[in-house]
Amino acid sequence: MIGSITRRAARHILPWAAAAFIGASSALAGPAVAAPVLHAACAASEYENVDGACVPRPEQAPTAPDGATAHCKDGTYSFSRHRNGTCSHHGGVAEWL
């Protein structure tokens, strides 16, 4: 008798518990993050940084170009104005300038 009551209760309670769990987990996930939008004033050789300023894209050069702030591990030079994320798509920072 106890087994049949447990099975009946499980049939009625489990769907509600699952729905509550899914609802709570999606509420905790937070808002979706939109892809960055390029600033209309930035040239093709630039990107918009987190401050909204146009910054030159990393470039290959035999020596550090004027304004470069880091030498990336793939050999490019970065003009990033913040350390966070500098050379992130270029293997990381080999040397800060």
C-alpha positions as CSV (number, residue, x, y, z in Angstrom):
1,M,0.0,0.0,0.0
2,I,2.8,2.5,0.9
3,G,4.5,1.7,-2.4
4,S,1.4,2.5,-4.5
5,I,0.9,5.8,-2.6
6,T,4.5,6.7,-3.1
7,R,4.2,6.0,-6.9
8,R,1.0,8.0,-7.2
9,A,2.5,10.9,-5.3
10,A,5.6,10.8,-7.4
11,R,3.5,10.9,-10.6
12,H,1.8,14.1,-9.4
13,I,4.7,15.9,-7.7
14,L,7.6,15.2,-10.1
15,P,6.2,17.2,-13.0
16,W,5.6,20.2,-10.7
17,A,9.1,19.9,-9.2
18,A,10.7,19.7,-12.6
19,A,8.8,22.8,-13.8
20,A,9.8,24.7,-10.7
21,F,13.5,23.7,-11.1
22,I,13.6,24.7,-14.8
23,G,11.9,28.0,-14.1
24,A,14.3,28.8,-11.2
25,S,17.4,27.9,-13.2
26,S,16.4,30.0,-16.2
27,A,15.6,32.9,-13.9
28,L,19.1,32.7,-12.4
29,A,20.8,32.5,-15.9
30,G,20.5,36.3,-16.3
31,P,19.8,38.4,-19.3
32,A,21.3,37.5,-22.7
33,V,24.3,39.5,-23.8
34,A,24.2,41.1,-27.2
35,A,27.1,41.0,-29.6
36,P,29.3,44.1,-29.6
37,V,28.2,46.7,-32.2
38,L,30.9,48.5,-34.1
39,H,30.9,52.3,-33.7
40,A,29.9,53.9,-37.0
41,A,32.8,56.3,-36.8
42,C,35.5,53.6,-36.5
43,A,37.5,52.9,-39.6
44,A,37.8,49.3,-40.9
45,S,41.3,49.1,-39.3
46,E,39.8,50.0,-35.9
47,Y,37.4,48.5,-33.3
48,E,35.3,50.1,-30.6
49,N,36.7,49.4,-27.1
50,V,34.6,49.1,-23.9
51,D,34.8,52.9,-23.5
52,G,33.3,53.5,-26.9
53,A,36.6,54.8,-28.3
54,C,38.0,53.6,-31.7
55,V,41.3,51.8,-31.2
56,P,43.6,50.4,-33.9
57,R,43.3,46.6,-34.5
58,P,46.3,44.5,-33.6
59,E,48.9,44.5,-36.5
60,Q,51.9,42.7,-37.6
61,A,55.1,44.8,-37.7
62,P,58.9,44.2,-37.4
63,T,59.1,46.6,-34.5
64,A,56.6,48.1,-32.1
65,P,54.5,50.7,-34.0
66,D,53.8,54.1,-32.3
67,G,51.1,53.8,-29.7
68,A,51.4,50.0,-29.3
69,T,50.8,48.9,-25.7
70,A,51.5,45.1,-25.9
71,H,53.3,42.6,-28.0
72,C,51.0,39.5,-28.5
73,K,52.3,35.9,-28.5
74,D,51.3,35.5,-32.1
75,G,53.7,38.4,-33.1
76,T,51.1,41.1,-33.5
77,Y,51.2,44.4,-31.6
78,S,48.1,45.6,-29.7
79,F,46.9,49.1,-29.1
80,S,44.6,48.1,-26.3
81,R,43.9,50.8,-23.6
82,H,43.0,48.3,-20.9
83,R,44.9,45.2,-19.8
84,N,41.8,43.0,-19.5
85,G,41.3,41.2,-22.7
86,T,44.5,42.5,-24.4
87,C,45.7,40.0,-27.1
88,S,42.9,37.6,-26.1
89,H,42.5,36.4,-29.7
90,H,46.2,36.4,-30.3
91,G,47.5,33.9,-27.8
92,G,47.8,36.3,-24.9
93,V,50.4,39.0,-24.0
94,A,54.1,38.1,-24.6
95,E,55.3,41.5,-23.4
96,W,53.8,44.8,-22.1
97,L,55.3,47.9,-23.8
